[in-house]
Amino acid sequence: MLRFNIAVFNPANKHIYIDQLKVLLQSIWDLYNDKVEISVYYNMVDRKDINEISSRFPHINFREREIIYKYKRKDTPLAAQRNNLWYYLSEDCDCERQVFIDADMIILRKIDHFFDDSFDIGYTFKTEEAESLKKPINCGVILLNNSEKAREFMKYWADETNKKLDSDDKYGSGWGSADQKILGETLGTRKIKKYQKIIKKNGVRFKGFPCKILNNILSPNPDDLNVHVVHYKGSWRDILTQESWELSLRTKTDNDDKLYNLWKQTFDKYKSS
């Protein structure tokens, strides 16, 4: 069976973050109903928010999980919190196929057909040259074929992200965030052509998938059948909260009205259920 793993942790803008979680869950339900497992680990989130969502989706496994942060830095950065919870989720599952996904996403089309036996860990990379030069990978979606090697990597990834954040104020330099930096350094390359092939490191097979298919952050047309997952990153939050473009720094593109309406319709569907 396929399982979706989601981490929710002390969001700075809690209201929109919880609403984004509701939209993601509704989109999974619309595609799969109860034919997949969904687990949400949360930390420092109001229980009333969890109870509300749980009443709408009683089949989802919600679990509060304290983050044990053993390094010197007291203000646990967000990337470390998410990776810690993702590691706990990977340990708490014997499903053969797992999807680790950020809460600020919406799934448009089923993604289980991307799994095959050629990889242990799937990640997403940017194929646009200008974007790739800045931040070549994005860790908003990770696919895991359950194996001892894959679970070992999830622990290594969480531990090394913690260490990087604890020891270096420029922890994400060149990659955008500490978790992406650790994954990028593990892969050992920033080159798009190398991401298009299986990369094997320490016995773990990594397979890259284009962001434009599984983790699209560049205002895609949602009617494009190649687009399976849309990532409503930070510049969307004011728009979704205020229902207005005027307060956002985001440059509006041709597809953004479609994307906004898609998100709003999915949110309204959640609220009316």
N, C-alpha and C positions, 0 to 999 in steps of 0.2 A: 504494500500500500504506500501511497505518497503522503508525506506529512509536510505541512507548512509550519515553520518556526518563526515566531515574531517576538522581539524584545521591546518592552516599553519601560522607560526609565526616567524618572524625574524630569520630564520635558520642560524646557524653559518657557515655552508657550503651550501650557497644558491643554487649554481648551481646543485649539486647532489640532494639536497632536492627537488627542483622543478622537476627535472627529475624523481625522485621517485614518486612524485605525478602524473606525466603523466602516468607512468607505472601502478600505482594503478587504475587510472580512465580508462585506456584502458582495464585493466583486468575486471573491472565491466561492461564496455560496451560490451565486448566480450561475457559475460555470460547473461546479462540482456537487452542489447540494451537500449531502453528508457522506459522499463517497471518498472523502479524504480525511485525514486527521489534521487538526489544527491545534497547536500548542502556543500559548502566550505566557511568557515569563515576564513578570513586572517587578519593579523596585521603586519605592517611594511614589506610588500613584494612589489616588484616593480610591478606597474600596468601593464607594458608591458608584464610581464610573465603571469599575469592573463588574459590579453586580448588574448594572443596567445592560451592559453588552452581553453578559452571561445569560440574562433572561431572554434576550433575543436569539442567541445562539447557544442553547444549552449543551450541545455536543462538544463545544470547544473546551479544551483543558486549560484553565487559568491557574497559574501558580505564582504566589509571591516568593521571590527568591532574593535573599540578602546577598549583596555583592561583597565578597571577602577581598579586600584590596590590601595587599601585604607590603606595598612599597611606601616610600617616604612621603610622596605627594599626597596631601590630604584632600584636595579638591579633585576627586576622581573625574577625569575628563570623559566626555560623552563616548568617544570612540572606544575607550577601555570598558565602559559599562556595557555597551552593546556586545562587544566581543566576549566579555565574561559570560553574559547571559546566553549568547549563542553557544559557547562551549558547554555550559550546563545543559542546554537543550539537546545538543548532540549526544551527550552521555545518557540522557533520559529517553532514549529511543532505540528500538530495534527495527524500525522501518527500513526497507532496502533503499528507498529514495527520499531524500529530504531537501526542502527548499528553505533557505534562510533569507528572509526578505525584510527590508525596512518598512516601517509602518506608513510612510508617506508615498505609497504606491497604489496603483490600481491595475488589476490584471484584466486584460481584454479578451484573451484567448488561452485555451488550455496549454500548459507548458510541459506536461509529463512526457511528451514525445521527444523532448530534447535529451532525455536520459538514455544512455546506452552503456555498454560494458567497456568503453575505451578510456574512461576517466574515473578518478576518485573524487576530485574537486573540480567543479565548474565555476568560472568567474566571468565577468564581463569587461570588455575592453572597447576603447573608442577608436573608430575607424576614420574619423575626420582628422586630417593631419594637424590642423591648428589646435584642436582640442587635445589630441594625443600628446603634443609637445608639452602641454601644461600639466595635465593629469591623465596619464594614459589608461588607467583602469579606474573603475568605480565599484565599490564593494557592497552596493545596495542589494544585490542578488547573488547568492552563492548556492550552487547545487552540490549535493553530497551524495555519492553512492556509498552506502554504509559499509565500512570496513575498518579494521583496526588501524590501518595507516591513515585513513581519513580522519578518524576521531583523534588520533595522536596529533595530527596537524592542527586541528581546532584548538587543542590545549596549547600547543606551541605558539599558535597565532595569538591567542589571548595573553599568554605570559609575556611574549616578546613585545606586544603592543603596550602592556603595562610598563614594562621596563623602559621602552622608548619614551613614553610620556613622562616617566619619573625622572629620567636622566637628561632630557634634552628639551630646551624651550622651543627649538625649531623642529619639533618632532615630526611634522608632516612635510617638511621642505621638499619641493619637487614632485610630490605625490598628492598633496591636498589634505591628507590626514595620516595619523600614525598607523592605523590598520592597513591602509592602502600602501604605505611605505614598506611595511613588513612583508606584505604579500608581493609587492613589486621586487623587493630585494631577494625574496625566496625564488621568484621566477627568474631573476637574474637578467632582465632585459626591459627596455622601454620600446622595443621595435614591434610595429604592428605585424609585420610578416612572421615574426616568431610566435606571436600570440595566436596565429592562425593554425598552428600545429600543436600537437600534444607536447607538453614540457614535463619531463620527469625529473624530480628532485627528491633525493633521499627516499626513493621507493614510492613516492606519491606522484600520481599522474594528474597533471593539471590541464584542463581543456578550456580554451577561451571561446566566448560567445560574443558577437558584436552587441554593444550597448543598444544600438538602434533596433535590435530585435527583442532583447530580454530586459533592458534597463534604460529606456529611452528618456533622456533628459533634455532633448533639443526640440521640443514642441512639434512632435510628429502629427501627422494626420491620423486620427484614431480609426479611420476607415481603411487604412493600409493593412492588408492581411498579414504583412510581415511583422507588424508591431504587436508584441504580446504583452509587454509590461511598460507602463508609463510611470516615470518617477517625477512626482510633484515636489521638486526640491525647494529650498528655502525661499526663493523669490516669489513662490506661489502663495506663501502663507498669509501675507497681508491681503492678497486678492481674495482668497477663500474665506478669510475672516471678515473682511470689510465689505465683501461683495462689490468691490470697486477697484479699478486699475489706477486711480489717481494717486493713491498713497504708496504705490509699489514702485520700486526702481526697475522693475522688469520691463524690457522692451517687448511690446506686443507684436506677435507674429500672426501670420494668416490663419494658423490653426488654433490659436489660443482660445477663441470663443468656443470652438467645438470642444476643446479640452475642458474648459471651465464648465460648460453645460453638461458634459459627461460626468464630471465629478459631482456637480450639484444634483443631477438626476439620481445618481447612485446614492447620495446622502439622503435625498428625500425618500427614496425607496426604503432605506434603512429605517427612517423615522416613522414611516407609515405602516411598517410591518407589525 
